[in-house]
Amino acid sequence: MSTPTQDRTDPGGGARTGSATGPGTDRRRDGIPEPERRSLLPDHDAFVRGMWPEAFVAALATLAVAWPLTTLLRDNSWAFEAVLVVALVAVSGAVLRTIDVPPSLVALGQLLLALAGVVALYLRDTLWRVVVPTGETLERIGELLREAGTVLQTYAAPAPTTEGVSFLIVAVIALTAVSVDSMGVTGRAPASAGIPLAAAFLVSVSNTGRAMEPWFFAAVAVLWLMMLAQQSHRVTTGWPSANRQESRGGTDVSSGPRSHRGLAQVMGVSTLVAAVLGAALLPHLPPTFFTGGMARNPDARTVNQGDAGEVSFTETMDPAQDLRNRSRVPVVTYRTNAISVQPLRVTATERYEDGRWVAPGRMQSNLLPPGAPLPPPEGVSPDVSLTEYDMEVLDNQLQPPHLAAPSPLTTLQPQGATYRFDPTDSTVVLQGRAPQYSVGFLVPSPGVPLPAGVGSQPADPSAFDADLLAVDEDSRDAIGALSEEVVGDAENTLEAAIRMQNHLRDQQIWTYSLELAPEAEVGAADPISAFLESRRGYCVQFAQTMVMMARYEGIPARMAVGFLPGSVQPDGTRQVIAADAHTWPELWISGMGWTRFEPTPGARVGATPPPYTRSTDDSAAQTETVTEALTPTAPEPTAAPAPRDRTWLDDLGDLLPVLGRALLALLALVLLMTLVPLVGRRYREEAVRSASNPTEKVEGQWLLLTRSLGDLGVDAPPARSPRDMRRHYRDSTLMNRSGEDALGRITTTLERSRYAAADHLGDADASRMGDDVRTVVEQVREATPWNVRANAALLPASGLAGLRAWFGRTFRRR
């Protein structure tokens, strides 16, 4: 058991200890008696002060969060550079702490050295005299970042490890290492260091495209727990004194108010239960990639990996992500003898819930037996002239059970797989992968007019599922108003549908754009109403609006999802890529059955209306061509028209509002950090300034002492005798011999002021007491951890108390 004279501060800056020491004991500022200090080996003392073990564990934790990145790239040539930079950060921080550099300068030095290391590894040839960055250095950094952005947005995992990608990853790892070391080691707050660790870890594991490997999480978790254990050991070893408050019980932190302990236990157990149940019950989102999705690329994913042809709309019924996909890898390559090219239908749905379309569930009981003949199209009048065409798929990368083909089908011959057919929405369900297949499909004969009776009979609601006639309640009023305006007095369902289609295709009213209007701009609560107000959207918005308009008019309607016909290649084949994803409405028209319409404006190649929907009295429809030239052409962009190349001025313009708000917030923070310390100083010294005699000056100096130490985290003493208050401060602080002597003189002067005759105290006594107060406060400040000192300097408790007092006096006057 150590004696009170053996108290020391935690060498790592942990909990401060202190006790009464006898006269003659020489105490250093770190609390270690000089004889004992001389018994310590210098290298051991430096080793402890530099916190080398903690720096080593923090470096390992940083590398652990980067471990999952090895699955995202083809090779790990960046790993060696990352290890070098992380080691540089760890060693430099330990060395700076060893030589007793202030914590803020340690973090700054690590940051500068980390950046210098990254520059030396990747930009050495752009430096002036191999030291000073130049304008060429900044230009090269921009080039590397642009290159990295292109790779990460164009390639799927594993992406090629270009110089730009390596530069970006090593730079991010370097910044993570500085953050973790600054917070967890220099700042003695490993729990807070978990924030940058978690951020880097989540970016890494969420981009693998598959479930997280357990050892990735285990490595990070174990190393972070080791950082916490190191801190706990550092703090507890700083409690050698029997007089230490936390070691005696009673007011021990481990035996605090039972209500708080119980609340903490309940919250902890509840959080654990909620986390387990939530992970088990809530639907899991699909994994994402860098910047919202690495594009599929033939160099990044192969057929053998089984996911080169994945498209997101088969699950989400919304092709927005696919429309932004820059990959040119074909999903389907085919030939057809059709004159009028047709979209390739994949699936359809009739359920619209909570502002989105729900992918259909394929119940086995509803499917026809494997290989059963395809049924003839339902509801088509014998008077309608149909022509059968063939399509031969030469390469199919769309994953089963999905199959892309025009509709309605007459025959299907998949190679290497069987199929089942869902007659409820005319969808093929593959039983295995079919790399090639051939189909026959029907199209209304070109140039042959439809019979006069088509569309003349309204649908019988009892013959259709209720979902096919359900109008979204949130947008019913807006849909109804638009439908009544557009459809007018049309009684024929085909004519009504053509009016809807042609109205939505009018580019003077509606705008095709992948970027939807912000909710705050349109003020609508549901997606359909927002589209009707902004009049801007892509195929989903146009198609679902026509579906809801048709249902409002009593016409059964559903949403179909698939691909546009794709681009003609030099050999005459057509290639469909992920960005050709498309949606369109299918309406039930008497005499034609389920009929395709195309309300999306002609901003996309192939999104042309079917010939049977063309109205001779609609100028907008007359200007569009029905068929495409069969001569080979270069692939055209399939998304919205490409905007002009952005310049740095465009980027700066986008950033100005954000930068303005950030600067205003920073200015407000600076003003606050300037105001609070000034108010705190006046509040601490107000009794000294207002004193008119020595007694009042002594009391003012005592109040200055208590408030100054309060800013440093030392509780004010109870209202007892000066000697008891002196004992409280000796037990609660850490000072050397001169500080303890100054504290003794302060309490003696205070005792004389309160209990001796008034003429026994002069201005000189109050002046000497002021010097002693400054000595005590300075010594306590030197022994206080850096974060407490920083808080006392920037946001002192006395400053906040002074503001409260000022507001209180102001409102009392009113």
N, C-alpha and C positions, 0 to 999 in steps of 0.2 A: 504494500500500500504506500503510495507516494504521499509525502507531506505537503502542506499548503505551500511551502516555499518552492516546490518543484513544479508548480503550474507552468504550462506552456501553451502557446497558441498552436492550433493545427498548422503544421508546416505547409499544407496545401491550401490554406485559406479557408478551412472549415469553421466549425463552431469556435467562438472565442471563449476562453476560460479565464478565470482570475480568482484570487483569494487574497486574504490579508497576508502580508509578508512582514517578517520582523525587521527591525532596524538593522541597517548595515548590509542587507542583501542587495547585491548588484544585479538588477534586472535589465536585460536588453529588450529592445522593442518587440522581439518575437517571443518574449516570455521565458526564454531558456536561461537559467542562471549561468553566469560566466564560467565558473569552474566546470559545470557539466558541458557547456558548449565547447570548451577546450578539449574535453575528452572525446568529442566526436571527430571522426576523420573528415577532412575537408571534402574528399570525393563523395562520401556518403551524404553529407549535407547538401552538396550541389545536386546530387542525384534525386534527393527528396524534393528540393525546391523546383527542379526542372520538370517533375512529374513525368519522367520518362516511361514508366509502365503504362500510365494512363494514355499517353500519346501513342504508344504502340497499339493498344487495344482500339483506340479511336481510328487509327489508320486502317486496321484490319476491318473494322465495321464499315468504313467507307468503301473499301474494295469489295466487301461482301454484297453491298447493295448494287454494285456494278456487275456482279457475277452473272445475273440473268441476261445482261446485254450480249453475252457470248452466244446466246441462242438466236439473236436477231441478225447477226452478221455472218458472212461466209467464212471469214478468217478473223483471228484475234491478234492481228499485228499491232493494234492499238494498246493491247494489255500491258506490254513492257513499258511504254511511255506513261501509261496511267500509274503504274506502280512507282516509277521514278518520281512523278510529280507528287503523289501522295506521300512518299517517303520524304521528299524535300519539305513539304508542309509540316510533317510530324517532327522531323529533326530540327528544323528552324524554330518551331515553336518551343521545343524543349530547351534549345540553347538560349533563346531569348529569356525564357523564364529562369533559367539557371543563373544568368547574370543580372537578374532582378530588374528586368525592363518592365515598365508599367503595362498592365493587361491590354489597354487599348492599343498601345504601340506594338505589342506582340501580335495582335490580330492584323493590324495594318501591315506589319513586316511580312507575315505569312502570306497575305494577299498579294503583295508586290512580288515576293519571291515566286509564288505559284504562277502568276501571270508571266513573269520573266522566264520561268521554266517552259511554259507552253510556247511562248514566242521563240525561245531558243531551239525548241524541238522542231517547229514547223515553219518559222519565218526568219530563220537565221540569215538567209541571203538578202533580206530586205532591210537589215539593220545598218545604220551608219557606224562604221568602226566596230561592228559586231556588238554594239551596246545600245545605241540610241535608236528608237523606232522612228520611221520616216513616213511620209505620205504614202509611199509604196506599201508600207506595212499595213496601213489601214485599208488600202485598196485590196491587198491580198486577203486580209481577213474577210472582207465582204465577198470576195470570190469564193473562198472556202465555205462560208456559210450558205451562199446561194447553191453551191454544188451539193452540200449536205442536204439542204431543203429539197432539191430536185430528186435526189436519190431516195430520201425517206418518204416522199410523196408518190414516187413512181414505182418503187419496188416493194414487193411484199417480203416478209421475213422468210429466209435469210437474205438480206440485201448485200450488195457488194460493198466491200470496205474501201472506199475511196479515201484520198487524203483529206477531203473536206469532212467526211463522216468521222474519221479518226480525230481530226482537230476539234470538231464539235463535242465528241464524247469525252475526250481528255480534258477539254476546258470545263465542261460541266462537272466532271469528277473532281477536278482541282477546286472549283468553287464549293462543291459539297464537302471536300476535305477541310477547307478553311472554316466553313460554317460549323462542322462537327467538332473540330479541335477547339475553335474559339469558344463555343458554348459548353461543350462537355468537359474540356480539360482546363483551359485558361479561365473560363467563367465558372468552373465547378458546378455545372448544371447539366449533367448527362441526361436527365429526363427531358429537358428542352432540346437537347441535341437529337432526340428522337424525331423531331419535326423534319429537319432536312434529310435524315436517314429514311423516314417513311416516304417523303416526297420522291426521292430518287428511286427508292425500291418499287413504288407503285408504277412509276413510269416504265421501269424495266420489265416487271412481270406482266403488266397489262398489255404489252406489245408482243408477247411471245405467240399470240394467236391460239393458245391452248391453255389447259389448266395449269396452274402454278405448280412447279415441282416442289415437293415438301422440303428438300434440303436448302433451297434458296431462302425460304422463310426461317428455317431452323438456324442457319448460319447467322443471319442478321439478328434474330431474337437472342441467341446465346451471347453474342458479342455486346449487344446493348445492355443485357442483364449484367454482364461482366463490368461494364462501365458504371452501372448503378451500384454494384457490389464494391467496386473500388472507392466510390464516393462514400458509401456507408462505412467502410473500414477507416477511411481518412477522418471522418467525423467522429466516430466512436473512440479512436485512439487519441483524439484531442481532449478527452475527458478524464484525465488522470486524478483529479482532485476529489477528495471526499466532500468538499464543500460545494462542488458543482451542483447547481440547482437540479439539472435533469437526472442526477444520479441518486437523489435522496427520496424520490416519491413525493406524495402529497400534491405538489404542483407539477409533478413530472408530466412530460408531454405524453407519456404512454398511459397515464391514468387521468386524463382530462375529464370533462363533464360527460357523464354516461349518455346523455341525450345526443351529444355530438358523435360519440363513438358508435352508438347504436344506429344513428342515421347513416354514418359512413359505411357500416357493415351492410345495412339494408340496400344502400345504393350500389355497393360493390356486387352483391349477390344478384340484384336485379339486372345490372348491366351485363353480367355474365350470362344469365338466363336469356335475356333479350337477344344477345349476340348469337347464342347457339340456336335458339328457336328461329330468329330472323334468317339466319343462313340456311336453315332447313326448309322454311316455309315460303320465303319470298322468292319470286322468279329471278334467276340470275341473268344479268345482261351479257350479251356476247362480248368477248374480248375485243379491244380496240387497238389501233395502231397509232404511230406518231402522227400528230397534226390531223387527227380525225380519220386516218386510214391510209396505210401504205397501199398503193395501187397494185393490182395483180400484174405481174410481169413474167414473161416466159423465162427470163434469166433468173428470176427469183424463186419461182415455184414450178415444179415439173409435173407432168401427168402422173408420175409414179407417187407423188406426194398426195395425190387425191383431192387437192383443193384448188387447183389452178383455175377452174371455171366457176368457182363459187360466186353467187350474186346474192345480195342481201334481201331483195324484194320477195324471195320465195318464203321468207318468214315474216317480214315486216309489212308486206303489201305496199311498200313505198320505195320507189327506186331512187330516192334523192341521193343516197351515197354512191350508187352505181353511176348516176349521171355525171358525177364529178370525177369518176375514175379515169385516169389518164393512160391506163394500160392499153396497148394495142393487141394483146394476146386474144386470138379468136375464141369465143365461147362456142360458136357453131359455124361450121363451114359447109355450104350446101350448093346444089344446083337445082334449078326449077325450069319447067317449060311454060310457066304461067306468063301471060302477057302483062297482066296487072299484078304487081308484086303485093304480097299480103304480109301483115304482121305475123310474127310467130307467137302464138298463144301458149302460155305455160300453165296458168291456173286462173281461177276466178273466185270471188267471194261476194256474199250478199249481206254480210253482217257489218254494220257500222256502229261502233260503241265508243263512247268517251272521246270523240274527236279523231278516231282512227279506224281503219279497216282491219278486221280480224281475219287472220289466215284461216282457211277452212280446215277442220279436222277430218281426215279421211277415215271414216268408219268402215271397217272391213265388210260389214253386213250390207253396205250400200254398193259395193263394187262388184262388177261382173267377174266371172271366173277367169283365171289366167288364160290369155289367148283367145277369149271368146270373140266372135265377129263383132265389129263395131256396129251399133244400131244406126239406122238412117236418121238424119236430122229431124227433130220433132217440130211439127207445126208448119212445115213448108208445103205450100199448095202445089198440086200437080201442074197448075198453070204457070208456075214460075219456071223460067228456063234456067237451068243450071249446067255448067261445064265443069268437068273433072280434069284436074291437073295433077302432076306428080312433082314430088320434091325428094331429092336424094341427099341425105346428110353424109358428107365425107369424113367429118371429124366433129365429134360431140364431146365437149368438156363440161356440160351442165350435169351436175351431180344428181343421181337418182334420189327420190322417185320422180323427179321432174323431167319433162320432155317438152321441147319447143317445136311447134308445128302449126301451120294454118288451121283454121277451123271453119266449117265442120269437116271432120275426117271421114273418109270412106274405107281406107285400108291403112294398116300399120304393120311393118315388118322390121322389128328391132333385131340387130345382130348381137347375139350373145346374151340376151335377156328376154324374159317374158314380161307381160304387162297385164294390168287390170284396168278397167274403165269405170269411171264414176259418171253415171248418166244424169245425176242431179245438176251438174254444171259442165258436163262434156269435157272432163279432164282425164288425161292418160296418167296412170300411176305405174311407173316402171318397177319391176321386181329385179333390180340389179342394174349394173351399168351397161349402157349400149353405146359403144364408141361410134357406131355407124347405124343408120336406119333409113328406111324409105317409107314415104306416106303418099296417099292419094287424098285429095281434098276438093271440095266443091266451091265454086264461085258463081254468082249470078252471071249469066252469059253477057259478055260485053256487047253493047249496042242493041240489046234486045230490051224493049221497054217492059216494065213490070205490069202485070194485069191490073185492071182498074179496081178490083176489089181488095187489093193489098192494103191493110191498115184500116179498113173500114169498120171492123168489128172491135169494140172495146174488150179488154181482158176481163175475165170472170175472176174476181178476187178470191173466191173460194177454191179455185183450181191452183193457186200458187201459195207458196210459203209466205207467212206474214212478213218475214224480213225483206222480201223482194218488193214490198209496197210500203215499207216503213220509212217515213221522212224524219230526219234528225230534228228533234224537238227544239233544240237551242237555236236553230237557224230556220225553223219552219216559216216564220213570218217573212223573213227576207227572201227565202226561196219562193214562197207563194207570190210575193209582189213581183219578183222578176219573171216568174213563169207566166203569170197573167198578162204581163206586159208583152212578152215575147210570143207566146203561143196565140194569144188573141182569140179569135173565133174559130180556129182550126178544130175540126171534129175528127178528122182522120188521124190516127196515131202516128202514121209514117210522116205525114205532113207536119204534125206538131213536133216530132223529133227532128226533122230537117230544120225547122225554124230555130229550135234550141241550138243545134249544132252550128248553124251558120252565124247565129248571133254571137256565140262564144268564140268563133274563129275570126271575128271582126277585129283586126289589129288596131283599128282606130279607137276601139273601146277597151280592149284587153291587151295585156302585155305578157309575153312569155319571159320568165326569169326564174333562175334557180334560187335567187335570193328573195325570200318572202319579206313582206313589210313587217317591221317590228311591231309587237303587240301594243307598245306604248303609242305608236304612231297612228294605228287604226282604231284603237280603243274597243275592239270587239272581243267578246269573251270566248268565242268558239272559232275553230279554223275556217269553217265555210263562210260565216258572216264576215270574218276578217278578209277573206279573199274577195267577197262581193264588194266590200268597201274599198279595198286597195286596188282591185282589178289587176293583180299581178301574181303570177304563180307559174308552176310547171304542170306537166301532164296530169298529176294526181288532182290538183285543184280544179282543173277544167273538167276532168272526167267525173269526179264525185259531184260536182255541181250539176252536171247534166243528169246524172243518176237521180239526184234528189228532185230535180225539176220534173223528170219523167214520173217518178213515184207520186209527186204532188198531183200530176195530171191523171193518175190512176194507171200508169203504164208500168208493168213489172220491169225492174232494171237491176243490174249487178255490175260490179267492177271487175274487168279482166286485166291481167298483168302478163307481160311477156316482153317481146323485143320488136323493134322496128326491123324492116327487111334487111338492113345492113348495107354494106358498100360492095359495089361490083369490083372484082379483081381482074388483072390482065388476062387470066386464063378463063374468064367467064363465070367463075364461081362467085358466090357472095360470102362475105365474112361478117359475122355478128360479134360485136365486142360488148363488154359489160356496160359501157356508156350508151349502148343502143336500147337499154331498158326503157320500157314504156308502159303506160296504162291507158285504157280506153273503156267507154261504157258499152254494155250490151243490153239492148232493150227487146222486150217481147213485142213483136209486130205481127198481127194476125195475117196469115198467108205466107209469112217468111220465117216465123219462129224467132229464135234468138238472133238478133241482128247487130252487127258491129257499126258503131258510129265513131267519128273522129272530131271532137270539139276542140282539141289543142290547136292553137294557131300554127301556121306553116313555118315556124322558125326552126323546125327540125327536119332534116332530110328524111323523107319517107312518111312523114305524118300528114298524108293527104287523105281527103275524105273518099269513101267508097263511091264508085260510079252511080249506084242506085240512090245515093242521097243528094245528088247534085240537083239544085233547084235552078230552073231556067230564069227565074225572076230575081235571083240574088246575085248582085254584081261581085260580091266578095268571093262567092264560090266559083264564079265563071273564070276568075283570074288564075285559078290553081289547076295544075295539070294532074291527071289521074295516074298516068303511068310514068315510069322513069326510062330514060334511054338505056339500052342494053349494051352500049359501047363501053369499053373499060374506061374508068375514070379514077383519078387519085382519090383515096379515102378523104371524106370530108368530115369536119367536126360534127358530132352528134348532139352536143349540148347546145346551150344558148350561144348566139354569135359571140366570138371571142372579143373582149374589149381591147382597146389599145394598150400597148405595153405601159405598165406603170413606171413612173419615175420616182426619184427620191423626194421630189416635191409632193407627189401624191401621198407617199407614205408619211411625209412630215405633216401634211394637211390632216390625215386621219389621226395622227398622234397628238395634234395640237390641243384638242379638247381634253384629252386624257392628261396630257402634260400640264395644262392649265389648272385642272382640278387638283392634280398632285402637288403643283407648286403652291396653290392656295392652302391646301392642307398642311404642307410643310411650313409655310409662313405662319399659319395659326399655331402650329406646334412650337416653332421658334419663339413666337411672341409669348406663348404660355411659359416656356422654359426660361424666358428672360424675366417675365413678370413675377413668377412665383418665387425665385430666389431673392429678388429685390424686396418683395413684401416680407419674406421670411426674415431677412436681415433687420428690417425696421421693426418687425414684431419681436424679435429676440432682444433688441436693444432699446425698446420703447421705455422701459422702466429706468434705464440708465440715463437716457436723454431727458426724461421728465423729472429726475431727482433734483432736489433743491438743497439737501444737506447730506453730510457723510453717511448717516444712517440709511437714508433712502438710496444713496449710491451703492452701499453694500448690498442691500436687498435687491437692487437692480442687477448687480453683478451676479448674485446667486441665481436670479431668474434667468439671466443670460446663460449661465452654466447649465442649468437643467434643460432649457429649451435647445441649446446647442447639442448636448448629449442625446436628447430625445430624437433629434434629426439623425443621429448615428445609431439609432436602435436601442439605446439604453433607457430603460424605464425610469421615470421620475421617482425619487424616494418617497416613502410615506411621510406624512406630516408628523415627524417626531423631533427629537433633539438633534442639534447639529452633529453630535458625535455618532448618533445612529444613522444619520443620513450619510456621513462620511464612510461608515462601515458598509452601507449599501453600495456606494459607488466603488469602493475597493473590491467588493465581492463581484461586482457586475462588469468591471472593466479590467483592462490590462495596461499597466503603466510601469515605467522603470522607477528607480529611486527618486529622481528629481521630480517626477510627476506626482508620486505619492507624497513627497514633502510639500509640493505646491497645494495638493488637496488638503493636507493637514493645516496649512496656513489659512486656506480659504475658510474651512469650518471654524478655526479659532477666531478669525475676524468676524465671522457671522455670529459666533457665540458672544463675543464682546458687544457686538451691535445690539443684540437682543436682550442681554441680561446685565451688562455693565452700565455705568453712568454714561450719559450722552457725551460729556466732555472728555471721556477717555478715548474717543475715536475722532480722527481727523481726515482731511482730504487725502493725505499721503497714504493712509491705510487703505482707503477705497481704491487709490491708484495702484498700489501694490497688489491688491486683490484682483484688479483687472488683468495685471500681468500674469498672475497665477492661474486665472481662469483660462487665458489663452494657452498657457502651457499644458494644462490638463486636457483641454479640448483637442489640441494638436496631437498629443501623445495617444489619446484614444482613437483619433482619426487614423493615425499611422498603423494602428493595430487592427483596424477594421477591414473586412474584406472589400475588394474593389467595387463590387456591385452595390454595396451599402453606401460606400463613399460617393459613388456616382449618383445614387438616388438622393443623397443628402445635398449634393451640389445642384442637381437639376430640378428635383421636385421635393424639396424639404417639407417635412411635416409642419414645421413652424410657418412656412409660407402658406400652406393650405389653411392652417388655423388662423393666420392673419387675415386671409381673404374672408373666412367665415365671420370673424369678428367685425371686419369692415362692413360686410353686408348686413350683419345684425344691427350695428349702430345706425346704418343708413335707413333701414326699414323701421327701426324704433323712432327715429326722428319724424318719419312720415305718419 
